[in-house]
Each structure stands twice: as C-alpha cells, then as structure tokens.
C-alpha cells in the first residue's frame, strides 16, 4: 500500500499558505465529495491531517475538457 492509500496516516506535506492547488478543509471525507460536487470540480486527493476541527483537506481540479 502506498502512502496516499493509507487514510489514517497523517500527511505533513500540506502547507495551506504555499500550496497553489484548489483546496478546501472538511470535517469528513464525505464532505470532500459534496464540496467537489458543489464546486463543479473533480476531487483528486484527500489528505488526513488529523488536526481538528477540520482534519481533511480536499484537493480539487477542473474536469478535463
């Protein structure tokens, strides 16, 4: 299993100030899917930071044309 497939392993690679990707914080993984749908974007990655109150970082990108 790779690092990205391990949902309970914290990922310290995310820096909200310097990360240029389109992202949002969420309380649950399911909330990431709802955010993607509301934004009209594709969910490409979920990062579990394990830092309350919003431990999940949802990474989005535009759908390919």
PLY file of the C-alpha trace (Angstrom):
ply
format ascii 1.0
element vertex 65
property float x
property float y
property float z
element edge 64
property int vertex1
property int vertex2
end_header
0.00 0.00 0.00
1.32 3.44 -0.89
1.24 6.47 1.38
-1.71 8.02 -0.46
-3.82 4.88 0.08
-3.39 4.86 3.86
-6.24 7.03 5.16
-5.17 7.04 8.82
-1.57 8.12 8.25
-1.14 11.86 8.85
0.34 13.79 5.98
2.52 16.73 6.98
3.27 17.66 3.36
0.32 20.04 3.15
1.04 23.72 3.75
-2.13 25.82 3.38
-0.17 29.03 2.77
2.12 27.87 -0.01
0.00 25.16 -1.70
-1.10 26.51 -5.09
-3.79 23.86 -5.68
-7.52 24.46 -5.30
-8.33 23.02 -1.85
-10.84 23.19 0.98
-10.92 21.85 4.53
-13.68 19.47 5.59
-14.86 17.67 8.70
-15.35 14.28 6.97
-14.20 12.55 3.80
-17.79 12.50 2.55
-17.86 16.28 2.88
-14.99 16.42 0.36
-17.19 14.72 -2.24
-20.03 17.14 -1.52
-17.68 20.12 -1.82
-16.37 18.84 -5.16
-19.89 18.45 -6.47
-20.92 21.93 -5.31
-17.80 23.46 -6.89
-18.28 21.53 -10.14
-14.75 20.17 -9.85
-13.06 16.78 -9.70
-11.82 15.56 -6.32
-8.26 14.33 -6.86
-6.92 13.81 -3.34
-7.99 13.75 0.30
-5.31 14.47 2.91
-5.99 13.44 6.51
-4.09 15.90 8.68
-5.66 14.60 11.92
-5.87 18.21 13.12
-9.33 19.13 14.46
-11.79 20.67 13.81
-11.42 20.16 10.03
-8.95 17.29 9.66
-9.49 16.55 5.97
-8.01 18.63 3.14
-9.78 18.13 -0.18
-7.76 18.80 -3.32
-9.71 19.70 -6.48
-9.02 20.31 -10.13
-11.11 21.18 -13.15
-12.57 18.34 -15.18
-10.59 17.62 -18.37
-12.17 19.15 -21.45
0 1
1 2
2 3
3 4
4 5
5 6
6 7
7 8
8 9
9 10
10 11
11 12
12 13
13 14
14 15
15 16
16 17
17 18
18 19
19 20
20 21
21 22
22 23
23 24
24 25
25 26
26 27
27 28
28 29
29 30
30 31
31 32
32 33
33 34
34 35
35 36
36 37
37 38
38 39
39 40
40 41
41 42
42 43
43 44
44 45
45 46
46 47
47 48
48 49
49 50
50 51
51 52
52 53
53 54
54 55
55 56
56 57
57 58
58 59
59 60
60 61
61 62
62 63
63 64
